[in-house]
Amino acid sequence: MFEAKRTPAGTVIFSVRVSPRARENSITGVVSGALRIRVAAPPAEDRANEALCEFLAERLNIPQAAVKIIRGRHGRLKQVEVRGPALDAVLGLSRTFPP
């Protein structure tokens, strides 16, 4: 089950498991409470992190500057903080992947 929480500051924090070098950017499921996301960018030179932030901003319809990786910049498991969207919008991401 995908888990996300709203902070007192009004942001939403959730975990993401990223797989770089995919054919295309996509949400493919949930693993251990984290959203599994594939990004087309390679992990070199922070490109996969940038692609992840851009993809999430696009899916949530918020500016890319509102998406921030707060933990796990160098690993596959990351903690992401987003400003702006409602908690329901973030939780809705887990329902957008194909069955």
A tleap script that builds the chain and sets N, CA, C and O, in Angstrom:
source leaprc.protein.ff14SB
mol = sequence {
  NMET PHE GLU ALA LYS ARG THR PRO ALA GLY
  THR VAL ILE PHE SER VAL ARG VAL SER PRO
  ARG ALA ARG GLU ASN SER ILE THR GLY VAL
  VAL SER GLY ALA LEU ARG ILE ARG VAL ALA
  ALA PRO PRO ALA GLU ASP ARG ALA ASN GLU
  ALA LEU CYS GLU PHE LEU ALA GLU ARG LEU
  ASN ILE PRO GLN ALA ALA VAL LYS ILE ILE
  ARG GLY ARG HIE GLY ARG LEU LYS GLN VAL
  GLU VAL ARG GLY PRO ALA LEU ASP ALA VAL
  LEU GLY LEU SER ARG THR PHE PRO CPRO
}
set mol.1.N position { 0.837 -1.185 0.000 }
set mol.1.CA position { 0.000 0.000 0.000 }
set mol.1.C position { 0.885 1.253 0.000 }
set mol.1.O position { 1.813 1.364 0.801 }
set mol.2.N position { 0.594 2.176 -0.890 }
set mol.2.CA position { 1.361 3.403 -1.026 }
set mol.2.C position { 1.071 4.330 0.148 }
set mol.2.O position { -0.085 4.536 0.516 }
set mol.3.N position { 2.129 4.885 0.732 }
set mol.3.CA position { 1.990 5.760 1.888 }
set mol.3.C position { 2.557 7.141 1.589 }
set mol.3.O position { 3.652 7.280 1.044 }
set mol.4.N position { 1.789 8.151 1.956 }
set mol.4.CA position { 2.227 9.544 1.845 }
set mol.4.C position { 1.654 10.285 3.040 }
set mol.4.O position { 0.595 9.927 3.554 }
set mol.5.N position { 2.365 11.326 3.480 }
set mol.5.CA position { 1.842 12.078 4.631 }
set mol.5.C position { 2.035 13.571 4.420 }
set mol.5.O position { 3.006 14.016 3.807 }
set mol.6.N position { 1.091 14.322 4.939 }
set mol.6.CA position { 1.158 15.783 4.892 }
set mol.6.C position { 1.906 16.259 6.129 }
set mol.6.O position { 1.662 15.767 7.230 }
set mol.7.N position { 2.811 17.209 5.957 }
set mol.7.CA position { 3.574 17.773 7.068 }
set mol.7.C position { 2.871 19.025 7.586 }
set mol.7.O position { 2.005 19.577 6.907 }
set mol.8.N position { 3.240 19.474 8.785 }
set mol.8.CA position { 2.656 20.721 9.298 }
set mol.8.C position { 2.960 21.934 8.407 }
set mol.8.O position { 2.224 22.920 8.423 }
set mol.9.N position { 4.046 21.854 7.631 }
set mol.9.CA position { 4.415 22.952 6.735 }
set mol.9.C position { 3.568 22.970 5.457 }
set mol.9.O position { 3.700 23.877 4.635 }
set mol.10.N position { 2.704 21.971 5.294 }
set mol.10.CA position { 1.838 21.939 4.125 }
set mol.10.C position { 2.394 21.188 2.937 }
set mol.10.O position { 1.793 21.216 1.863 }
set mol.11.N position { 3.519 20.518 3.091 }
set mol.11.CA position { 4.073 19.716 2.003 }
set mol.11.C position { 3.623 18.273 2.167 }
set mol.11.O position { 3.103 17.890 3.215 }
set mol.12.N position { 3.827 17.477 1.126 }
set mol.12.CA position { 3.513 16.056 1.168 }
set mol.12.C position { 4.818 15.295 0.951 }
set mol.12.O position { 5.577 15.604 0.033 }
set mol.13.N position { 5.075 14.299 1.800 }
set mol.13.CA position { 6.289 13.497 1.724 }
set mol.13.C position { 5.905 12.054 1.436 }
set mol.13.O position { 4.973 11.514 2.032 }
set mol.14.N position { 6.647 11.429 0.500 }
set mol.14.CA position { 6.405 10.030 0.168 }
set mol.14.C position { 7.682 9.389 -0.372 }
set mol.14.O position { 8.625 10.081 -0.755 }
set mol.15.N position { 7.695 8.069 -0.396 }
set mol.15.CA position { 8.862 7.318 -0.869 }
set mol.15.C position { 8.670 6.874 -2.303 }
set mol.15.O position { 7.555 6.597 -2.746 }
set mol.16.N position { 9.792 6.811 -3.026 }
set mol.16.CA position { 9.790 6.405 -4.424 }
set mol.16.C position { 10.946 5.441 -4.641 }
set mol.16.O position { 12.050 5.674 -4.150 }
set mol.17.N position { 10.705 4.379 -5.363 }
set mol.17.CA position { 11.774 3.471 -5.791 }
set mol.17.C position { 11.958 3.691 -7.288 }
set mol.17.O position { 11.048 3.437 -8.078 }
set mol.18.N position { 13.138 4.162 -7.670 }
set mol.18.CA position { 13.401 4.581 -9.046 }
set mol.18.C position { 14.226 3.530 -9.788 }
set mol.18.O position { 15.183 2.971 -9.252 }
set mol.19.N position { 13.831 3.280 -11.024 }
set mol.19.CA position { 14.591 2.418 -11.937 }
set mol.19.C position { 14.987 3.264 -13.136 }
set mol.19.O position { 14.134 3.619 -13.949 }
set mol.20.N position { 16.275 3.594 -13.259 }
set mol.20.CA position { 16.726 4.407 -14.400 }
set mol.20.C position { 16.870 3.566 -15.669 }
set mol.20.O position { 16.762 2.340 -15.636 }
set mol.21.N position { 17.111 4.242 -16.766 }
set mol.21.CA position { 17.332 3.650 -18.082 }
set mol.21.C position { 16.153 2.809 -18.572 }
set mol.21.O position { 16.350 1.763 -19.191 }
set mol.22.N position { 14.959 3.252 -18.301 }
set mol.22.CA position { 13.761 2.570 -18.786 }
set mol.22.C position { 13.465 3.015 -20.210 }
set mol.22.O position { 14.064 3.965 -20.714 }
set mol.23.N position { 12.562 2.337 -20.832 }
set mol.23.CA position { 12.171 2.716 -22.186 }
set mol.23.C position { 11.460 4.063 -22.196 }
set mol.23.O position { 11.643 4.870 -23.108 }
set mol.24.N position { 10.628 4.297 -21.147 }
set mol.24.CA position { 9.909 5.562 -21.022 }
set mol.24.C position { 9.641 5.828 -19.545 }
set mol.24.O position { 9.738 4.925 -18.715 }
set mol.25.N position { 9.303 7.072 -19.226 }
set mol.25.CA position { 8.955 7.415 -17.854 }
set mol.25.C position { 7.561 6.867 -17.552 }
set mol.25.O position { 6.623 7.074 -18.322 }
set mol.26.N position { 7.436 6.160 -16.413 }
set mol.26.CA position { 6.132 5.609 -16.060 }
set mol.26.C position { 6.091 5.203 -14.592 }
set mol.26.O position { 7.122 4.960 -13.964 }
set mol.27.N position { 4.882 5.138 -14.068 }
set mol.27.CA position { 4.638 4.611 -12.730 }
set mol.27.C position { 4.227 3.164 -12.932 }
set mol.27.O position { 3.276 2.884 -13.662 }
set mol.28.N position { 4.942 2.234 -12.287 }
set mol.28.CA position { 4.687 0.823 -12.564 }
set mol.28.C position { 4.115 0.056 -11.383 }
set mol.28.O position { 3.831 -1.135 -11.512 }
set mol.29.N position { 3.939 0.698 -10.245 }
set mol.29.CA position { 3.354 -0.016 -9.116 }
set mol.29.C position { 3.796 0.541 -7.788 }
set mol.29.O position { 4.298 1.660 -7.686 }
set mol.30.N position { 3.594 -0.276 -6.772 }
set mol.30.CA position { 3.969 0.069 -5.404 }
set mol.30.C position { 4.752 -1.094 -4.834 }
set mol.30.O position { 4.354 -2.249 -4.980 }
set mol.31.N position { 5.873 -0.791 -4.180 }
set mol.31.CA position { 6.681 -1.826 -3.544 }
set mol.31.C position { 7.073 -1.349 -2.144 }
set mol.31.O position { 7.680 -0.290 -1.992 }
set mol.32.N position { 6.730 -2.119 -1.147 }
set mol.32.CA position { 7.054 -1.810 0.255 }
set mol.32.C position { 6.661 -0.387 0.656 }
set mol.32.O position { 7.425 0.297 1.336 }
set mol.33.N position { 5.494 0.056 0.245 }
set mol.33.CA position { 4.998 1.377 0.603 }
set mol.33.C position { 5.524 2.514 -0.247 }
set mol.33.O position { 5.141 3.666 -0.049 }
set mol.34.N position { 6.409 2.201 -1.204 }
set mol.34.CA position { 6.993 3.232 -2.069 }
set mol.34.C position { 6.432 3.106 -3.484 }
set mol.34.O position { 6.164 2.005 -3.967 }
set mol.35.N position { 6.263 4.235 -4.125 }
set mol.35.CA position { 5.815 4.271 -5.509 }
set mol.35.C position { 6.978 3.841 -6.399 }
set mol.35.O position { 8.074 4.389 -6.282 }
set mol.36.N position { 6.762 2.877 -7.281 }
set mol.36.CA position { 7.822 2.425 -8.191 }
set mol.36.C position { 7.698 3.218 -9.484 }
set mol.36.O position { 6.669 3.178 -10.159 }
set mol.37.N position { 8.770 3.941 -9.817 }
set mol.37.CA position { 8.772 4.778 -11.014 }
set mol.37.C position { 9.975 4.437 -11.880 }
set mol.37.O position { 11.096 4.317 -11.385 }
set mol.38.N position { 9.735 4.283 -13.160 }
set mol.38.CA position { 10.812 4.063 -14.132 }
set mol.38.C position { 11.053 5.383 -14.865 }
set mol.38.O position { 10.112 6.057 -15.282 }
set mol.39.N position { 12.320 5.736 -15.012 }
set mol.39.CA position { 12.671 6.944 -15.771 }
set mol.39.C position { 13.623 6.563 -16.893 }
set mol.39.O position { 14.447 5.661 -16.737 }
set mol.40.N position { 13.513 7.240 -18.007 }
set mol.40.CA position { 14.325 6.932 -19.174 }
set mol.40.C position { 15.771 7.402 -19.017 }
set mol.40.O position { 16.665 6.873 -19.677 }
set mol.41.N position { 16.004 8.365 -18.170 }
set mol.41.CA position { 17.339 8.951 -18.013 }
set mol.41.C position { 18.288 7.987 -17.296 }
set mol.41.O position { 17.855 7.176 -16.478 }
set mol.42.N position { 19.586 8.082 -17.609 }
set mol.42.CA position { 20.573 7.267 -16.894 }
set mol.42.C position { 20.871 7.887 -15.526 }
set mol.42.O position { 20.594 9.066 -15.306 }
set mol.43.N position { 21.435 7.098 -14.608 }
set mol.43.CA position { 21.706 7.628 -13.275 }
set mol.43.C position { 22.905 8.584 -13.212 }
set mol.43.O position { 23.113 9.237 -12.190 }
set mol.44.N position { 23.681 8.672 -14.274 }
set mol.44.CA position { 24.876 9.512 -14.278 }
set mol.44.C position { 24.527 10.996 -14.245 }
set mol.44.O position { 23.519 11.434 -14.800 }
set mol.45.N position { 25.391 11.751 -13.578 }
set mol.45.CA position { 25.310 13.214 -13.528 }
set mol.45.C position { 23.954 13.735 -13.057 }
set mol.45.O position { 23.505 14.788 -13.510 }
set mol.46.N position { 23.310 13.022 -12.169 }
set mol.46.CA position { 22.049 13.441 -11.545 }
set mol.46.C position { 20.872 13.509 -12.527 }
set mol.46.O position { 19.827 14.069 -12.198 }
set mol.47.N position { 21.035 12.947 -13.722 }
set mol.47.CA position { 19.981 13.048 -14.725 }
set mol.47.C position { 18.725 12.267 -14.344 }
set mol.47.O position { 17.615 12.713 -14.635 }
set mol.48.N position { 18.880 11.112 -13.700 }
set mol.48.CA position { 17.698 10.337 -13.299 }
set mol.48.C position { 16.902 11.088 -12.230 }
set mol.48.O position { 15.671 11.071 -12.249 }
set mol.49.N position { 17.595 11.745 -11.301 }
set mol.49.CA position { 16.900 12.537 -10.277 }
set mol.49.C position { 16.137 13.692 -10.902 }
set mol.49.O position { 14.998 13.967 -10.526 }
set mol.50.N position { 16.762 14.366 -11.851 }
set mol.50.CA position { 16.099 15.473 -12.537 }
set mol.50.C position { 14.879 14.979 -13.311 }
set mol.50.O position { 13.830 15.623 -13.315 }
set mol.51.N position { 15.031 13.828 -13.966 }
set mol.51.CA position { 13.914 13.259 -14.725 }
set mol.51.C position { 12.773 12.869 -13.791 }
set mol.51.O position { 11.603 13.050 -14.129 }
set mol.52.N position { 13.111 12.333 -12.617 }
set mol.52.CA position { 12.095 11.970 -11.637 }
set mol.52.C position { 11.312 13.204 -11.190 }
set mol.52.O position { 10.081 13.183 -11.174 }
set mol.53.N position { 12.011 14.271 -10.829 }
set mol.53.CA position { 11.350 15.503 -10.380 }
set mol.53.C position { 10.479 16.086 -11.484 }
set mol.53.O position { 9.360 16.531 -11.229 }
set mol.54.N position { 10.990 16.085 -12.707 }
set mol.54.CA position { 10.231 16.616 -13.841 }
set mol.54.C position { 8.972 15.769 -14.086 }
set mol.54.O position { 7.896 16.315 -14.327 }
set mol.55.N position { 9.106 14.463 -14.025 }
set mol.55.CA position { 7.981 13.554 -14.247 }
set mol.55.C position { 6.903 13.741 -13.177 }
set mol.55.O position { 5.718 13.835 -13.498 }
set mol.56.N position { 7.311 13.796 -11.912 }
set mol.56.CA position { 6.342 13.983 -10.830 }
set mol.56.C position { 5.646 15.338 -10.932 }
set mol.56.O position { 4.438 15.434 -10.714 }
set mol.57.N position { 6.402 16.383 -11.261 }
set mol.57.CA position { 5.802 17.713 -11.415 }
set mol.57.C position { 4.761 17.709 -12.534 }
set mol.57.O position { 3.690 18.302 -12.405 }
set mol.58.N position { 5.090 17.041 -13.614 }
set mol.58.CA position { 4.161 16.958 -14.742 }
set mol.58.C position { 2.894 16.196 -14.352 }
set mol.58.O position { 1.785 16.633 -14.662 }
set mol.59.N position { 3.056 15.071 -13.681 }
set mol.59.CA position { 1.896 14.247 -13.290 }
set mol.59.C position { 1.010 14.937 -12.258 }
set mol.59.O position { -0.207 14.755 -12.255 }
set mol.60.N position { 1.635 15.740 -11.371 }
set mol.60.CA position { 0.875 16.431 -10.330 }
set mol.60.C position { 0.439 17.834 -10.751 }
set mol.60.O position { -0.270 18.518 -10.014 }
set mol.61.N position { 0.871 18.256 -11.944 }
set mol.61.CA position { 0.523 19.574 -12.474 }
set mol.61.C position { 0.982 20.701 -11.547 }
set mol.61.O position { 0.219 21.606 -11.210 }
set mol.62.N position { 2.261 20.614 -11.142 }
set mol.62.CA position { 2.878 21.630 -10.297 }
set mol.62.C position { 4.216 22.021 -10.913 }
set mol.62.O position { 4.732 21.289 -11.759 }
set mol.63.N position { 4.791 23.153 -10.514 }
set mol.63.CA position { 6.108 23.531 -11.045 }
set mol.63.C position { 7.185 22.536 -10.593 }
set mol.63.O position { 7.103 21.966 -9.505 }
set mol.64.N position { 8.180 22.342 -11.436 }
set mol.64.CA position { 9.256 21.411 -11.099 }
set mol.64.C position { 9.992 21.840 -9.824 }
set mol.64.O position { 10.500 20.993 -9.089 }
set mol.65.N position { 10.050 23.129 -9.563 }
set mol.65.CA position { 10.712 23.633 -8.353 }
set mol.65.C position { 9.981 23.209 -7.078 }
set mol.65.O position { 10.549 23.288 -5.989 }
set mol.66.N position { 8.735 22.762 -7.199 }
set mol.66.CA position { 7.956 22.339 -6.036 }
set mol.66.C position { 8.230 20.886 -5.655 }
set mol.66.O position { 7.691 20.397 -4.662 }
set mol.67.N position { 9.062 20.191 -6.435 }
set mol.67.CA position { 9.399 18.794 -6.162 }
set mol.67.C position { 10.855 18.734 -5.728 }
set mol.67.O position { 11.737 19.266 -6.402 }
set mol.68.N position { 11.098 18.083 -4.601 }
set mol.68.CA position { 12.453 18.041 -4.047 }
set mol.68.C position { 12.744 16.654 -3.483 }
set mol.68.O position { 11.922 16.087 -2.763 }
set mol.69.N position { 13.905 16.113 -3.807 }
set mol.69.CA position { 14.345 14.842 -3.216 }
set mol.69.C position { 15.025 15.198 -1.902 }
set mol.69.O position { 16.030 15.908 -1.894 }
set mol.70.N position { 14.483 14.712 -0.800 }
set mol.70.CA position { 15.039 15.081 0.508 }
set mol.70.C position { 15.913 13.986 1.105 }
set mol.70.O position { 16.646 14.232 2.063 }
set mol.71.N position { 15.842 12.787 0.552 }
set mol.71.CA position { 16.692 11.702 1.036 }
set mol.71.C position { 16.875 10.687 -0.089 }
set mol.71.O position { 15.932 10.380 -0.819 }
set mol.72.N position { 18.094 10.169 -0.224 }
set mol.72.CA position { 18.355 9.106 -1.186 }
set mol.72.C position { 18.769 9.560 -2.567 }
set mol.72.O position { 18.494 8.864 -3.545 }
set mol.73.N position { 19.418 10.699 -2.682 }
set mol.73.CA position { 19.811 11.214 -4.000 }
set mol.73.C position { 20.707 10.247 -4.768 }
set mol.73.O position { 20.713 10.264 -5.999 }
set mol.74.N position { 21.467 9.401 -4.061 }
set mol.74.CA position { 22.416 8.508 -4.737 }
set mol.74.C position { 21.977 7.051 -4.724 }
set mol.74.O position { 22.749 6.171 -5.107 }
set mol.75.N position { 20.760 6.785 -4.294 }
set mol.75.CA position { 20.261 5.411 -4.260 }
set mol.75.C position { 18.965 5.290 -5.038 }
set mol.75.O position { 18.437 6.280 -5.544 }
set mol.76.N position { 18.462 4.083 -5.128 }
set mol.76.CA position { 17.202 3.859 -5.832 }
set mol.76.C position { 15.996 4.246 -4.993 }
set mol.76.O position { 14.979 4.687 -5.530 }
set mol.77.N position { 16.102 4.083 -3.677 }
set mol.77.CA position { 14.996 4.431 -2.794 }
set mol.77.C position { 15.163 5.880 -2.352 }
set mol.77.O position { 16.177 6.239 -1.754 }
set mol.78.N position { 14.178 6.697 -2.643 }
set mol.78.CA position { 14.250 8.130 -2.366 }
set mol.78.C position { 13.034 8.577 -1.574 }
set mol.78.O position { 11.969 7.963 -1.636 }
set mol.79.N position { 13.213 9.650 -0.835 }
set mol.79.CA position { 12.082 10.291 -0.175 }
set mol.79.C position { 11.897 11.640 -0.856 }
set mol.79.O position { 12.834 12.430 -0.970 }
set mol.80.N position { 10.674 11.885 -1.305 }
set mol.80.CA position { 10.365 13.075 -2.092 }
set mol.80.C position { 9.403 13.957 -1.315 }
set mol.80.O position { 8.494 13.478 -0.637 }
set mol.81.N position { 9.628 15.266 -1.433 }
set mol.81.CA position { 8.744 16.250 -0.817 }
set mol.81.C position { 8.177 17.120 -1.928 }
set mol.81.O position { 8.917 17.614 -2.778 }
set mol.82.N position { 6.867 17.304 -1.918 }
set mol.82.CA position { 6.234 18.165 -2.914 }
set mol.82.C position { 5.428 19.249 -2.214 }
set mol.82.O position { 4.774 19.003 -1.201 }
set mol.83.N position { 5.488 20.456 -2.774 }
set mol.83.CA position { 4.703 21.580 -2.263 }
set mol.83.C position { 3.547 21.824 -3.215 }
set mol.83.O position { 3.719 21.805 -4.434 }
set mol.84.N position { 2.385 22.051 -2.663 }
set mol.84.CA position { 1.263 22.463 -3.493 }
set mol.84.C position { 0.121 21.486 -3.622 }
set mol.84.O position { -1.017 21.851 -3.325 }
set mol.85.N position { 0.368 20.250 -4.055 }
set mol.85.CA position { -0.792 19.401 -4.310 }
set mol.85.C position { -1.433 18.879 -3.027 }
set mol.85.O position { -0.798 18.803 -1.976 }
set mol.86.N position { -2.681 18.529 -3.145 }
set mol.86.CA position { -3.383 17.914 -2.019 }
set mol.86.C position { -2.858 16.499 -1.824 }
set mol.86.O position { -2.363 15.870 -2.760 }
set mol.87.N position { -2.972 16.016 -0.613 }
set mol.87.CA position { -2.546 14.655 -0.298 }
set mol.87.C position { -3.263 13.657 -1.204 }
set mol.87.O position { -2.664 12.669 -1.631 }
set mol.88.N position { -4.526 13.903 -1.496 }
set mol.88.CA position { -5.285 13.001 -2.368 }
set mol.88.C position { -4.687 12.911 -3.773 }
set mol.88.O position { -4.721 11.847 -4.391 }
set mol.89.N position { -4.146 14.008 -4.276 }
set mol.89.CA position { -3.534 13.998 -5.600 }
set mol.89.C position { -2.303 13.106 -5.617 }
set mol.89.O position { -2.084 12.358 -6.569 }
set mol.90.N position { -1.503 13.186 -4.563 }
set mol.90.CA position { -0.304 12.347 -4.476 }
set mol.90.C position { -0.704 10.880 -4.317 }
set mol.90.O position { -0.138 10.011 -4.979 }
set mol.91.N position { -1.658 10.601 -3.458 }
set mol.91.CA position { -2.118 9.225 -3.284 }
set mol.91.C position { -2.722 8.680 -4.574 }
set mol.91.O position { -2.662 7.477 -4.830 }
set mol.92.N position { -3.298 9.553 -5.379 }
set mol.92.CA position { -3.869 9.153 -6.657 }
set mol.92.C position { -2.842 8.652 -7.651 }
set mol.92.O position { -3.197 7.930 -8.583 }
set mol.93.N position { -1.570 9.017 -7.479 }
set mol.93.CA position { -0.521 8.541 -8.374 }
set mol.93.C position { -0.435 7.023 -8.353 }
set mol.93.O position { -0.137 6.405 -9.375 }
set mol.94.N position { -0.693 6.421 -7.207 }
set mol.94.CA position { -0.569 4.966 -7.102 }
set mol.94.C position { -1.692 4.250 -7.851 }
set mol.94.O position { -1.610 3.044 -8.083 }
set mol.95.N position { -2.719 4.969 -8.224 }
set mol.95.CA position { -3.828 4.351 -8.958 }
set mol.95.C position { -3.728 4.579 -10.457 }
set mol.95.O position { -4.647 4.225 -11.196 }
set mol.96.N position { -2.614 5.172 -10.923 }
set mol.96.CA position { -2.493 5.489 -12.335 }
set mol.96.C position { -1.696 4.474 -13.131 }
set mol.96.O position { -1.636 4.572 -14.356 }
set mol.97.N position { -1.085 3.507 -12.474 }
set mol.97.CA position { -0.284 2.544 -13.226 }
set mol.97.C position { -1.184 1.430 -13.764 }
set mol.97.O position { -2.238 1.153 -13.191 }
set mol.98.N position { -0.775 0.795 -14.855 }
set mol.98.CA position { -1.587 -0.285 -15.419 }
set mol.98.C position { -1.643 -1.478 -14.478 }
set mol.98.O position { -0.670 -1.743 -13.772 }
set mol.99.N position { -2.754 -2.204 -14.450 }
set mol.99.CA position { -2.862 -3.378 -13.576 }
set mol.99.C position { -1.963 -4.510 -13.986 }
set mol.99.O position { -1.954 -5.557 -13.339 }
savepdb mol mol.pdb
quit
